[in-house]
Amino acid sequence: MNYRMIGYVIGKILLVEAALMMLSLAVSVLYREPLAPFLLPMLLLAGVGLLLGGKKPRQTALYAREGLAVVALAWIALSLFGAAPFVISGDIPNFVDAFFETVSGFTTTGSTILTAVEPLSRGGLFWRSLTHWVGGMGVLVFVMAVLPMTDGHGMHLMRAEVPGPTVGKLVSRMGDSAKILYGIYLAMTAVETLLLLAGGMPLFDACIHAFGTAGTGGFSCRDLSIGAYQSPYFDVVIGIFMLLFGVNFNLYYFLLIRRFREVFRSEELRAYLLVVGAAVAAITADIVHIYGNVWTSLRHAFFQVSSIITTTGYGTVDFDLWPTFSKSVLVVLMFVGACAGSTGGGIKISRILILLKAAFSDMKKMLHPNAVSTVRLEGKPVSEKTLRGAHIYFTVYMAVFVASFLLLSLEQRGLVTTFTALTACINNIGPGLEMVGPMGNFSAFSPLSKLLLSFDMLVGRLEIFPMLLLFAPSNWRGRRNIRWASRDL
């Protein structure tokens, strides 16, 4: 294990976090708010960052084990330091609550312990939503886009952080791939901001909601979320952009280089749009009697389906009051999630397609033992390694879910509240049902439960293995098999 390089990378990441806080500091200056909540953490981050990342080690190789450790430790460190502004400003005086809120921000979950967000300082609201934007595409992907650090071994960082069953480079250099991804990400965020401004949304609000949409996180500066504006225009714009940010960003790159056939042939994209269309139609038919006309029902159904399947968590209405069927559809979408390689959470469309196709292939072999059956995705055979990885992921996912559910149920908050609170956190969605519904929050949970849910948010965002292997002693012992591990990740 290359401990020096792990410390070096984390040091650089903390320096980047200090630089990002400068944006929130500027907002505080603009609104004439106290500067200490950001100045003090920035100085601390700069000190620790320079101590760890000031001198580059001689041995700079990062293999699979180091990549997993760096990703897990970096996200924990970012959340711990990122909670400081909330505590110092008094926006969230309790550190556990502030840590929960910050983890929810960086993991783009959107679950909150706040009973009201409008009283928060402007600098605090901006920082809260900026964590969404940075965490959406990936903190380490962002760092690789601005700082070359790992001498060509950044792929192991990207594999450990970017969601989906497989990860590939867009171009030969990992740093260039990161720049392309964040360039597309920034451009889409800017376009959405301009469209919200064109509809009359204030600049501050437009930035907050564009950050939340881009990162598919859902933090708002309004207590009633998007519903506070009562604007069909905002509902449609944000609803469309939530779906766009739930698409694999590789497809946008293919559009830029005019490989249109790759986009239109994407099996995952077609399945994603089919699920969205079916869910919107089903919910619209189920709630039309509540709103009295098809257009309003369709608008609310489209927005909430877009919000839930992309794991954004914005709301225009209290869907906890909808019929049981509609709520059940939304709960199912919480598990499905968006596309691999997007900013969305959940199990991912591509992984579900692989699991379903593998199941049908196995059933076919039962009926025809001598038949040759190959699982194919996007027109290509799925490797045995990818199939095994999808099954292992789902098995471990369910094990973590069940263990967390049993621990969380000790609070006696009710079955629906407990189940959907965990579902919302581990799938990085935000709202659940009943006590943690779109008009509720997580403030009533005990400090231990908030820490458990924070762990689940990190597990969900980093797709389980980096967080679990962080606590495996064998991951920290010796240097044998490092090269083998790097190939098998």
C-alpha positions as CSV (number, residue, x, y, z in Angstrom):
1,M,0.0,0.0,0.0
2,N,1.5,3.3,-1.1
3,Y,0.6,5.4,2.0
4,R,2.6,8.4,1.0
5,M,0.8,8.7,-2.3
6,I,-2.6,8.2,-0.6
7,G,-1.8,11.1,1.7
8,Y,-0.5,13.2,-1.2
9,V,-3.7,12.8,-3.2
10,I,-6.0,13.5,-0.2
11,G,-3.9,16.6,0.5
12,K,-4.5,17.9,-3.0
13,I,-8.2,17.2,-2.7
14,L,-8.4,19.2,0.6
15,L,-6.6,22.1,-1.1
16,V,-9.3,21.9,-3.9
17,E,-12.0,22.0,-1.3
18,A,-10.4,25.1,0.3
19,A,-10.5,26.7,-3.2
20,L,-14.1,25.8,-3.7
21,M,-15.0,27.4,-0.4
22,M,-13.8,30.7,-1.9
23,L,-16.9,30.8,-4.0
24,S,-19.1,30.6,-0.9
25,L,-16.9,33.2,0.8
26,A,-17.6,35.5,-2.2
27,V,-21.3,35.0,-1.7
28,S,-21.0,35.8,2.0
29,V,-19.1,39.0,1.0
30,L,-21.8,39.9,-1.5
31,Y,-24.6,39.5,1.1
32,R,-22.5,41.1,3.9
33,E,-22.5,38.0,6.1
34,P,-19.8,37.0,8.6
35,L,-16.7,35.6,6.8
36,A,-15.4,33.4,9.6
37,P,-17.5,30.4,8.7
38,F,-15.5,30.0,5.5
39,L,-12.2,31.6,6.3
40,L,-11.4,29.4,9.3
41,P,-12.2,26.1,7.5
42,M,-10.2,27.3,4.4
43,L,-7.2,28.0,6.6
44,L,-7.5,24.6,8.2
45,L,-7.9,22.9,4.9
46,A,-4.9,24.7,3.4
47,G,-2.7,23.8,6.4
48,V,-3.7,20.1,6.3
49,G,-3.6,20.0,2.5
50,L,-0.1,21.5,2.3
51,L,1.1,19.1,5.1
52,L,-0.1,16.1,3.2
53,G,0.2,17.2,-0.4
54,G,3.0,19.7,-0.4
55,K,5.7,17.3,-1.6
56,K,5.1,14.7,-4.2
57,P,6.3,11.2,-3.3
58,R,9.0,9.4,-5.3
59,Q,6.7,6.4,-5.8
60,T,3.5,7.8,-7.4
61,A,1.8,4.6,-8.6
62,L,-1.8,4.2,-7.6
63,Y,-3.2,0.7,-8.1
64,A,-6.6,-0.8,-7.2
65,R,-6.2,-1.0,-3.5
66,E,-4.8,2.6,-3.2
67,G,-7.6,3.8,-5.6
68,L,-10.3,2.4,-3.4
69,A,-8.7,3.7,-0.2
70,V,-8.2,7.2,-1.6
71,V,-11.8,7.5,-2.8
72,A,-13.3,6.3,0.5
73,L,-11.0,8.4,2.7
74,A,-11.3,11.5,0.5
75,W,-15.1,11.5,0.6
76,I,-15.1,11.1,4.4
77,A,-12.5,13.9,4.8
78,L,-14.3,16.2,2.5
79,S,-17.5,15.7,4.4
80,L,-15.9,16.2,7.8
81,F,-14.2,19.5,6.8
82,G,-17.2,20.5,4.7
83,A,-19.4,20.4,7.7
84,A,-17.4,23.1,9.5
85,P,-19.0,26.2,7.9
86,F,-22.4,25.1,9.0
87,V,-21.3,24.6,12.6
88,I,-19.3,27.9,12.8
89,S,-22.0,30.0,11.3
90,G,-24.7,28.5,13.5
91,D,-26.8,27.4,10.5
92,I,-26.5,23.8,11.8
93,P,-24.9,24.0,15.3
94,N,-24.8,20.2,15.9
95,F,-21.8,18.6,14.2
96,V,-23.5,15.3,13.6
97,D,-26.3,17.1,11.9
98,A,-23.9,19.2,9.9
99,F,-21.9,16.1,8.9
100,F,-25.2,14.4,7.8
101,E,-26.1,17.4,5.7
102,T,-22.7,17.7,4.1
103,V,-22.5,14.0,3.3
104,S,-26.0,14.3,1.8
105,G,-24.7,17.2,-0.3
106,F,-21.5,15.6,-1.6
107,T,-23.2,12.3,-2.3
108,T,-26.0,14.2,-4.1
109,T,-28.6,12.5,-1.9
110,G,-30.6,15.6,-0.8
111,S,-31.8,14.2,2.5
112,T,-31.9,16.9,5.1
113,I,-32.2,17.3,8.9
114,L,-33.3,20.9,8.4
115,T,-36.9,21.8,9.2
116,A,-36.6,25.0,7.2
117,V,-33.9,26.1,4.8
118,E,-34.9,29.7,4.0
119,P,-33.5,31.0,7.4
120,L,-30.0,29.8,6.5
121,S,-27.3,32.2,5.5
122,R,-26.8,32.8,1.8
123,G,-23.2,31.6,2.0
124,G,-24.4,28.4,3.7
125,L,-27.1,27.8,1.2
126,F,-24.6,28.3,-1.7
127,W,-22.1,25.9,-0.1
128,R,-24.8,23.3,0.6
129,S,-25.7,23.3,-3.1
130,L,-22.2,23.6,-4.4
131,T,-21.4,20.3,-2.7
132,H,-24.1,18.7,-5.0
133,W,-22.5,20.1,-8.1
134,V,-18.9,18.9,-7.2
135,G,-20.1,15.5,-6.0
136,G,-22.4,14.9,-8.9
137,M,-19.7,14.1,-11.5
138,G,-17.2,13.0,-8.8
139,V,-14.9,14.8,-6.5
140,L,-11.8,13.0,-7.7
141,V,-12.8,13.3,-11.4
142,F,-13.0,17.1,-10.7
143,V,-9.5,17.0,-9.1
144,M,-8.1,15.0,-12.0
145,A,-9.6,17.6,-14.4
146,V,-7.6,20.5,-12.7
147,L,-4.6,18.8,-11.2
148,P,-2.4,16.1,-12.9
149,M,-1.4,13.8,-10.0
150,T,-1.0,10.1,-10.6
151,D,1.3,9.6,-13.6
152,G,-1.3,7.8,-15.7
153,H,-2.8,5.6,-12.9
154,G,-5.9,7.8,-12.4
155,M,-8.1,5.1,-14.0
156,H,-8.2,3.3,-10.7
157,L,-9.5,6.5,-9.0
158,M,-12.2,6.9,-11.7
159,R,-13.2,3.2,-11.5
160,A,-13.7,3.5,-7.8
161,E,-15.7,6.7,-8.0
162,V,-17.7,6.7,-11.2
163,P,-21.0,4.8,-11.0
164,G,-21.8,1.8,-13.2
165,P,-20.8,-1.8,-13.9
166,T,-18.0,-0.7,-16.3
167,V,-15.9,2.5,-16.7
168,G,-13.8,3.5,-19.7
169,K,-11.8,6.5,-20.9
170,L,-13.2,8.8,-23.5
171,V,-9.7,9.6,-24.8
172,S,-6.3,8.1,-24.1
173,R,-5.3,10.3,-21.2
174,M,-7.3,10.1,-18.0
175,G,-6.9,13.8,-17.2
176,D,-8.2,14.7,-20.6
177,S,-11.3,12.4,-20.1
178,A,-12.0,14.2,-16.8
179,K,-11.7,17.6,-18.5
180,I,-14.2,16.6,-21.2
181,L,-16.7,15.2,-18.7
182,Y,-16.6,18.4,-16.6
183,G,-16.7,20.6,-19.7
184,I,-19.9,19.0,-20.8
185,Y,-21.2,19.1,-17.2
186,L,-20.4,22.8,-16.8
187,A,-21.9,23.7,-20.2
188,M,-25.2,21.9,-19.3
189,T,-25.4,23.6,-15.9
190,A,-24.8,27.0,-17.5
191,V,-27.6,26.4,-20.1
192,E,-30.1,25.4,-17.4
193,T,-29.2,28.4,-15.3
194,L,-29.8,30.7,-18.3
195,L,-33.2,29.1,-19.0
196,L,-34.2,29.5,-15.4
197,L,-33.2,33.1,-15.5
198,A,-35.2,33.5,-18.7
199,G,-38.3,32.3,-16.8
200,G,-37.9,34.9,-14.1
201,M,-36.1,33.0,-11.4
202,P,-33.6,35.1,-9.4
203,L,-30.0,34.6,-10.1
204,F,-29.2,33.1,-6.7
205,D,-32.1,30.7,-6.9
206,A,-31.3,29.8,-10.5
207,C,-27.7,28.8,-9.5
208,I,-28.9,26.8,-6.5
209,H,-31.4,24.8,-8.5
210,A,-29.1,24.3,-11.4
211,F,-26.4,22.9,-9.1
212,G,-29.1,20.6,-7.5
213,T,-30.3,19.4,-10.9
214,A,-26.9,18.9,-12.4
215,G,-25.7,16.9,-9.4
216,T,-29.1,15.2,-9.2
217,G,-29.1,16.1,-5.6
218,G,-32.2,18.2,-4.9
219,F,-31.1,20.8,-2.3
220,S,-33.3,23.9,-2.7
221,C,-33.2,27.4,-1.2
222,R,-37.0,27.2,-0.7
223,D,-38.8,25.3,2.0
224,L,-41.4,24.1,-0.6
225,S,-38.7,23.1,-3.1
226,I,-39.6,23.8,-6.8
227,G,-43.3,23.8,-5.7
228,A,-42.7,27.2,-4.1
229,Y,-42.6,28.9,-7.6
230,Q,-45.9,27.4,-8.8
231,S,-44.5,27.7,-12.4
232,P,-45.2,25.1,-15.1
233,Y,-42.2,26.6,-17.0
234,F,-39.8,25.8,-14.2
235,D,-41.3,22.4,-13.7
236,V,-40.8,21.5,-17.4
237,V,-37.2,23.0,-17.6
238,I,-36.0,21.3,-14.4
239,G,-37.8,18.1,-15.2
240,I,-36.2,17.8,-18.6
241,F,-32.7,18.7,-17.3
242,M,-33.0,16.1,-14.5
243,L,-33.6,13.5,-17.1
244,L,-30.7,14.8,-19.2
245,F,-28.3,14.6,-16.2
246,G,-29.5,11.0,-15.7
247,V,-28.1,10.0,-19.1
248,N,-24.6,8.5,-19.5
249,F,-22.3,11.4,-20.2
250,N,-20.3,9.3,-22.7
251,L,-23.3,9.7,-25.0
252,Y,-23.0,13.5,-24.9
253,Y,-19.4,13.1,-25.9
254,F,-20.5,10.9,-28.8
255,L,-22.9,13.7,-29.9
256,L,-20.0,16.2,-29.8
257,I,-17.9,14.1,-32.1
258,R,-20.9,13.3,-34.3
259,R,-21.0,9.6,-33.6
260,F,-24.8,9.8,-33.6
261,R,-25.3,6.1,-34.3
262,E,-23.7,5.2,-31.0
263,V,-26.3,7.4,-29.2
264,F,-29.3,6.1,-31.0
265,R,-28.2,2.5,-30.6
266,S,-27.8,2.8,-26.9
267,E,-29.8,0.0,-25.3
268,E,-29.5,1.6,-21.8
269,L,-30.8,5.0,-23.1
270,R,-33.8,3.3,-24.7
271,A,-34.6,1.3,-21.6
272,Y,-34.2,4.5,-19.4
273,L,-36.7,6.4,-21.6
274,L,-39.1,3.5,-21.7
275,V,-39.2,3.2,-17.9
276,V,-39.7,6.9,-17.6
277,G,-42.5,7.0,-20.2
278,A,-44.3,4.0,-18.6
279,A,-44.1,5.4,-15.1
280,V,-45.3,8.8,-16.2
281,A,-48.3,7.3,-18.0
282,A,-49.2,5.0,-15.1
283,I,-49.0,7.7,-12.4
284,T,-50.9,10.3,-14.6
285,A,-53.8,7.9,-15.0
286,D,-53.7,7.2,-11.2
287,I,-53.7,10.8,-10.0
288,V,-55.9,12.5,-12.7
289,H,-58.9,12.4,-10.3
290,I,-56.9,14.5,-7.7
291,Y,-56.0,17.4,-10.0
292,G,-59.0,17.4,-12.2
293,N,-57.3,17.6,-15.6
294,V,-54.8,15.6,-17.6
295,W,-52.2,18.4,-18.2
296,T,-51.7,19.2,-14.5
297,S,-51.6,15.5,-13.6
298,L,-49.1,14.8,-16.5
299,R,-46.9,17.7,-15.4
300,H,-46.7,16.6,-11.8
301,A,-46.2,12.9,-12.8
302,F,-43.4,13.8,-15.2
303,F,-41.6,16.0,-12.7
304,Q,-41.7,13.5,-9.9
305,V,-40.8,10.5,-12.1
306,S,-37.8,12.5,-13.4
307,S,-36.9,13.6,-9.9
308,I,-37.0,10.1,-8.4
309,I,-35.5,7.9,-11.2
310,T,-32.6,10.3,-11.5
311,T,-32.4,10.4,-7.6
312,T,-32.6,14.2,-7.6
313,G,-35.3,14.6,-5.0
314,Y,-36.9,17.9,-6.0
315,G,-40.6,18.2,-5.5
316,T,-43.5,20.2,-6.8
317,V,-46.2,18.5,-4.7
318,D,-46.4,16.3,-1.7
319,F,-46.5,12.9,-3.4
320,D,-46.8,11.3,0.0
321,L,-50.6,12.2,-0.4
322,W,-50.9,10.3,-3.7
323,P,-52.6,7.0,-4.1
324,T,-50.7,3.9,-3.0
325,F,-50.1,2.7,-6.5
326,S,-48.4,6.0,-7.5
327,K,-46.2,5.9,-4.4
328,S,-45.3,2.3,-5.1
329,V,-44.2,3.2,-8.6
330,L,-41.9,5.9,-7.2
331,V,-40.5,3.6,-4.6
332,V,-39.6,1.1,-7.3
333,L,-37.9,3.9,-9.3
334,M,-35.8,4.7,-6.2
335,F,-34.1,1.3,-6.6
336,V,-33.9,1.5,-10.4
337,G,-32.0,4.8,-10.6
338,A,-30.5,6.5,-13.7
339,C,-28.0,5.4,-16.3
340,A,-24.4,4.4,-15.5
341,G,-21.9,7.2,-16.1
342,S,-24.5,9.8,-15.1
343,T,-24.8,11.9,-12.0
344,G,-27.7,9.8,-10.8
345,G,-27.8,7.1,-8.1
346,G,-29.7,3.9,-7.6
347,I,-28.7,0.4,-8.9
348,K,-28.5,1.8,-12.5
349,I,-30.4,0.8,-15.6
350,S,-27.4,-1.0,-17.2
351,R,-26.8,-3.1,-14.2
352,I,-30.5,-4.1,-14.1
353,L,-30.5,-5.0,-17.8
354,I,-27.4,-7.2,-17.2
355,L,-29.1,-9.0,-14.3
356,L,-32.3,-9.5,-16.2
357,K,-30.6,-10.8,-19.3
358,A,-28.4,-13.1,-17.2
359,A,-31.5,-14.5,-15.5
360,F,-33.3,-15.1,-18.8
361,S,-30.1,-16.7,-20.2
362,D,-29.9,-19.1,-17.1
363,M,-33.6,-20.0,-17.6
364,K,-33.0,-20.8,-21.2
365,K,-30.1,-23.1,-20.3
366,M,-32.4,-24.9,-17.9
367,L,-34.8,-25.6,-20.8
368,H,-32.1,-26.2,-23.4
369,P,-28.9,-27.4,-21.6
370,N,-26.9,-27.7,-24.8
371,A,-27.8,-24.3,-26.1
372,V,-25.1,-21.6,-26.3
373,S,-26.5,-18.4,-24.8
374,T,-24.6,-15.2,-24.6
375,V,-25.6,-12.1,-22.6
376,R,-25.3,-9.1,-24.8
377,L,-25.6,-5.4,-23.9
378,E,-25.3,-2.5,-26.4
379,G,-24.8,-5.1,-29.1
380,K,-21.7,-6.5,-27.5
381,P,-21.2,-9.7,-25.4
382,V,-21.0,-9.0,-21.7
383,S,-17.8,-10.5,-20.2
384,E,-17.9,-13.1,-17.5
385,K,-16.1,-10.6,-15.3
386,T,-18.8,-8.0,-15.7
387,L,-21.6,-10.5,-15.1
388,R,-19.9,-11.7,-12.0
389,G,-19.4,-8.1,-10.9
390,A,-23.1,-7.3,-11.3
391,H,-24.2,-10.3,-9.3
392,I,-21.6,-9.6,-6.5
393,Y,-22.7,-5.9,-6.4
394,F,-26.4,-6.8,-6.1
395,T,-25.7,-9.4,-3.4
396,V,-23.5,-7.1,-1.3
397,Y,-26.0,-4.3,-1.9
398,M,-28.9,-6.4,-0.4
399,A,-26.7,-7.5,2.5
400,V,-25.9,-3.9,3.4
401,F,-29.5,-2.8,2.9
402,V,-30.8,-5.6,5.2
403,A,-28.2,-5.0,7.9
404,S,-28.9,-1.2,7.8
405,F,-32.6,-1.7,7.8
406,L,-32.5,-3.9,10.9
407,L,-30.3,-1.4,12.8
408,L,-32.4,1.6,11.7
409,S,-35.6,-0.2,12.8
410,L,-34.4,-0.1,16.4
411,E,-35.6,3.5,16.4
412,Q,-39.3,2.3,16.1
413,R,-40.1,5.0,13.5
414,G,-42.6,2.8,11.6
415,L,-42.0,0.4,8.8
416,V,-42.7,2.7,5.8
417,T,-40.6,5.6,7.3
418,T,-37.7,3.3,8.2
419,F,-37.8,1.5,4.8
420,T,-38.0,4.6,2.6
421,A,-35.6,6.6,4.8
422,L,-32.9,3.9,4.1
423,T,-34.0,3.5,0.5
424,A,-33.7,7.3,0.0
425,C,-30.2,7.4,1.6
426,I,-28.5,4.3,0.1
427,N,-29.9,5.1,-3.4
428,N,-29.0,8.8,-3.0
429,I,-32.5,10.1,-3.6
430,G,-33.4,12.4,-0.7
431,P,-37.1,12.2,0.2
432,G,-38.9,9.0,1.3
433,L,-42.4,8.6,2.6
434,E,-44.3,9.5,5.7
435,M,-41.9,11.1,8.3
436,V,-39.2,11.6,5.7
437,G,-41.5,12.5,2.8
438,P,-41.1,15.5,0.5
439,M,-42.5,17.8,3.2
440,G,-40.6,16.0,6.0
441,N,-37.0,15.6,7.1
442,F,-34.5,13.4,9.0
443,S,-34.2,15.6,12.1
444,A,-36.0,13.2,14.4
445,F,-33.5,10.3,14.0
446,S,-30.9,9.8,16.7
447,P,-27.3,10.8,16.2
448,L,-26.3,7.1,15.7
449,S,-29.0,6.6,13.1
450,K,-27.8,9.8,11.3
451,L,-24.3,8.4,11.2
452,L,-25.5,5.1,9.9
453,L,-27.5,6.8,7.2
454,S,-24.5,9.0,6.4
455,F,-22.5,5.8,5.9
456,D,-25.2,4.4,3.7
457,M,-25.2,7.5,1.6
458,L,-21.5,7.1,1.0
459,V,-21.9,3.4,0.4
460,G,-24.6,4.2,-2.3
461,R,-22.7,7.0,-4.0
462,L,-19.4,5.0,-4.1
463,E,-21.2,1.8,-5.1
464,I,-20.4,-0.1,-1.9
465,F,-16.9,-1.5,-2.3
466,P,-14.6,1.5,-1.5
467,M,-16.4,2.1,1.8
468,L,-16.5,-1.6,2.8
469,L,-12.9,-2.4,1.8
470,L,-11.8,0.7,3.8
471,F,-12.5,-1.4,6.9
472,A,-11.0,-4.6,5.6
473,P,-7.6,-5.2,7.4
474,S,-6.3,-7.2,4.4
475,N,-6.6,-4.2,2.2
476,W,-4.0,-2.4,4.3
477,R,-1.4,-5.2,4.7
478,G,1.5,-5.9,2.5
479,R,2.2,-5.0,-1.2
480,R,1.7,-8.4,-2.8
481,N,-0.9,-8.8,-5.7
482,I,-1.2,-5.1,-6.2
483,R,-0.8,-5.4,-9.9
484,W,-3.2,-8.3,-10.2
485,A,-5.8,-6.3,-8.2
486,S,-5.4,-3.3,-10.5
487,R,-6.3,-5.5,-13.5
488,D,-9.2,-7.2,-11.8
489,L,-11.0,-4.1,-10.4
